């Protein structure tokens, strides 16, 4: 897996770009890096983290709970 734009990553993960932006804003899922143009890029570690977040969400945990157990 190489670097993906936020749109490519959202399509791959089947979540919205808005969700990824929100996760970044609250510190739950930071992109691998942000380019000089402000665009977020994601890589394998973020993919694994997102899969974990989505599993916890599926189990009914709140974002606050996920943040607390994932740090």
N, C-alpha and C positions, 0 to 999 in steps of 0.2 A: 504494500500500500504506500503510495507516495503522498505528497501534499495535495489536499483538496480545498477548493474554495468553499465558502459557507453554503452556497447553493448546491454544489456537488455533494457535499457531506450530508446536507439535509435530505437530498434525494436518496442517497445511499441508505441512510438510517430511517427514512420514512418519518421524519419529524419536520416541523416547519422551520424556516429560517428564523422566524420570530422566537421560537422555542430556544434555538441555539443562542440567539442574541440575549435572551432572558437568562439562560444558564450562565453565560459569560458575565452579565451584569451583576448577578448575585454571587459570583465566584464559585459556582458549582462545576462548571466546565469551561476552562480557559482554552483558547485556541493555542496551537503550537507556536504561532507567531502572528503578529499583525504587521502587514507591509507598510511601507511609507505612504501608500495610498489609503490606509485605514482598513484594508480588506483583511478579514480573518482567514487563516489557513489552518487546516487540521491534518493530523497524521495518525499513525497507528495507536499511540498512547491515548489520544483523545477518543479514538474509536472504542477502545476497550473500556474507557471510563464511561462513555455514553451508554454502552451496552449494560454496564453495571447500574447506571442511573435508571435506565428504562426497565430493567428487571425489578429494581426496588419500587418503582412507580407501579408496575404491574401487581406487585404484592400489596399495594395500598399505602405505602409510606409517603409522607409529605416531603416536599423538597427540604424543609427544615430538618426533618429526621434524617434524610439522606446525607445532608451536609454534616450533621453531627456524627454519624457513624462512619463517614468516609474520610475523615481527616486524620 
